[in-house]
Amino acid sequence: MARAESEDRRFDTPKGIRRTATFRGSGDSDRFGRFTEWVARGMGTPGFLVGLSVFAVGWMAWNTFAPSAWRFDDIAIGFTALTLMLSLQASYAAPLILLAQNRQDDRDRVQIEQDRQRAERNLADTEYLAREVVALRLAVKELASKEFIRSELRAMLDELDRRDEEESEHAG
């Protein structure tokens, strides 16, 4: 139960790519995919290239300078076993790298979709805020300005002063 819940919350695998079937009976259906990425990352390092070069040079040196009885790949036939081993390594490396690239493409597609959705939400939010700003501007235009209020108060004071003068004239 806990394993199934953790599989549903994985973020390194696109939702449409997740499978319930397992690979070789393991509980982790994505183990092979992670392995291919690990291999692809490893083959792209200077350490791998240096290690492979040291291995090939060591192989050739051993089969060139070691006593004849200890040699296992003859220089006379062009290090055939070494050539076969390097070809085998290359024949497995290419598909593993392609698998890793496919997984990266899947992650990129998911990321692009999430970015698109985020951009749509941002656009909707921006449009909403723009409408609110316009509504506020319109509301502010309808509000009375200071000058308008002052002029109205002056007019009222003048009216009150005029009434007071008229009352004082009628009273006297």
Residue pairs with C-beta under 8 A, 6 or more apart in sequence:
3 27
7 18
7 29
8 18
10 18
10 30
12 107
13 30
13 33
13 106
13 107
14 106
14 107
14 109
14 110
15 110
17 106
18 29
18 30
19 29
20 29
21 29
22 28
22 29
23 29
23 30
23 31
23 32
24 31
24 32
33 99
33 100
33 103
36 96
36 97
36 99
36 100
36 103
37 100
37 103
37 104
39 93
39 96
39 97
39 100
40 96
40 97
40 99
40 100
40 101
41 100
42 48
43 93
43 97
56 82
56 86
59 73
59 79
59 82
60 75
60 79
60 82
62 70
62 71
63 71
63 72
63 73
63 74
63 75
63 79
63 82
64 75
72 81
73 79
73 80
73 81
73 82
74 80
144 152
